[in-house]
Amino acid sequence: MIWRLFKRKAKVPENYKKLIDSQALDIVKDLQRGGHRAYLVGGCVRDLLLGMQPKDFDIATSANPFRVKMLIQRSQIIGKRFRIVVARRRKQLMGSKQMIFPPIDRNKYLHEFQITTFRRAPEKTLSGTINENVFGSEKDDAERRDFTLNGLFFDPTSKKIVDYVGGEKDIQLKRIRTIGDPFIRFEEDPVRILRAVRFEVRTGFHLEKQTEAALKSKAACLLQAKKERTREEFLKMAKDGYLSSFIQKLQKYKLLEFVSPCLAKHCHQQGAAFFDMLSCYDRAAKKIHWPNQHLSAPFLFPLLFHVTKNRIELRPETLHLKDDILVSKAELGYLEAIQQTLNRVLKSHRPQQRLFFLQKRNIETQAQFFFTLKMLAECHGNPFDQLWKVNEEFWKELKSKHFSKRARH
């Protein structure tokens, strides 16, 4: 197969191996030893070129899924529309974030590496259905991706970048550009509109003119986007500590009303005070590692609750926001439980009485409580920082007693 290497325009840092998960490196090497081409692909390559710590590592290879499963231990084939292989490994905590507590359920603390075979555009069968299980070349695979900065392949063993879509040049110019016609690409998948805004916020790049025009023109397509995927974009921004900037960008491009009318109305009513609160939350989220076993509800805490000096109140628009960004009943129930527990603890004047409320709950609920309490202490200060200091020793004792054995397995 003929393929080309563009001259590198963005430099891979010398310490790139320290930024790459060693388990992802092992998977790439195993595939290459098996006689196949294998690369890191997508967002992790973009982050490496920017000198950032990648969060996920996706792998693309010339091997078909059955061959991948044969070469890679602890992997399985999933998917019907397009088969991919998922390799599960114990997750390594990378970066400088503080880990409040170790995993409760080690089965939920596995890192999944997605390994895909190079694919090309889907084909129509004789019956009229779409067949996405069609394999192709590296170039075909790159051209199917959404943005040029996500269309790069990187071989960590030879330190070579393969670029078929001009992604290196766009990274050098700090530009976000779709692969192909942006009007068609956004219409194909409206969530790409949110992804473009997310990349703009996270990287500090600017949208290419035609991409920005298409983003504004196709804003109404977001009404057809699946709420699960829309919510995932909010979660990623919340976990990275960019939620305030993300929502402000959505407002700037007049996209928020199509994503969440309730949130758009609430931001307009609350104004700067609301974004000040979200900024506090973002600063805390950048320092604290989100454990996998958590429900995703903690990121909604500043959206759904109003925090006063001695009381936490549920906002009246909570139920509407629940419909907008698909908060599950379980998550809403969890938030209500946290609200009730915190209000009871805040009323208590004796540390022993405070601990009594916590000890009545199971270990995972206590862990969730402490995680939320730590976030509130970072965001709102008194009285939560005092409450955290009073109960921190109790948490350390609980962690040592119940979590140390799980963490070693």
Summary of the structure (lengths in Angstrom):
residues: 409
radius of gyration: 23.1
end to end distance: 44.9
largest distance: 74.0
contacts: 1269
relative contact order: 0.09
helix: 54%
strand: 13%
